[in-house]
Amino acid sequence: MNNIQLAHGSGGQAMQQLINSLFMEAFANPWLAEQEDQARLELAQLTAEGDRLAFSTDSYVIDPLFFPGGNIGKLAICGTANDVAVSGAIPRYLSCGFILEEGLPMETLKSVVNSMAATAREAGIAIVTGDTKVVQRGAADK
C-alpha cells in the first residue's frame, strides 16, 4: 500500500505489517522487539546514574510536516527529550504515539519515522514502545 489506510490502525494484519516493516526496523531495540503494549525496564538501568526517575509526555501537531531544519519527527524527539533534560535528568527512553490520517503517503510516514530514529540514536535514546491509530481523512490536525 502506498498510503495509510484505516486498517493500519485497527489492530489487525495491516497494522502488524506496518509495525514490523517500519517501526520495528527503524526503532530496533530489545524492549521494542518484545512487541508488547508496554516496555519493562530493569530498575538498575533506570537508576544507573542516579537515584531518581524523570519522565514526560508530549504531543506535536504542525503544518507543514517538513520545515527548514527538521520535521515533526525530529521536533517530537527533541521536544520531549528536552522536557526531561531541563529538569537535570538524562533522557534515555521514549514512548511514541502516532495518530495518522487516512491517505497519508507511506513515504511521508517513513521519512518522519526515520528522522525520529536518527534523532533518538544521536541523543542516546531508545524508543521502547508506542501506539498507532488512524483517523478518517480530514479528521487529523497537522
C-alpha positions, 0 to 999 in steps of 0.5 A: 500500500502506498498510503495509510489506510484505516486498517493500519490502525485497527489492530489487525494484519495491516497494522502488524505489517506496518509495525514490523516493516517500519517501526520495528526496523527503524526503532530496533531495540530489545524492549521494542522487539518484545512487541508488547503494549508496554516496555519493562525496564530493569530498575538498575538501568533506570537508576544507573546514574542516579537515584531518581526517575524523570519522565514526560509526555508530549504531543506535536501537531504542525503544518507543514510536516517538513520545515527548514531544519527538521520535521515533526519527527525530529521536533517530537524527539527533541521536544520531549527529550528536552522536557526531561533534560531541563529538569537535570535528568538524562533522557534515555527512553521514549514512548511514541504515539502516532495518530495518522490520517487516512491517505497519508503517503507511506513515504511521508510516514517513513521519512518522519519515522526515520528522522525520529530514529536518527534523532533518538540514536544521536541523543542516546535514546531508545524508543521502547514502545508506542501506539498507532491509530488512524483517523478518517481523512480530514479528521487529523490536525497537522 
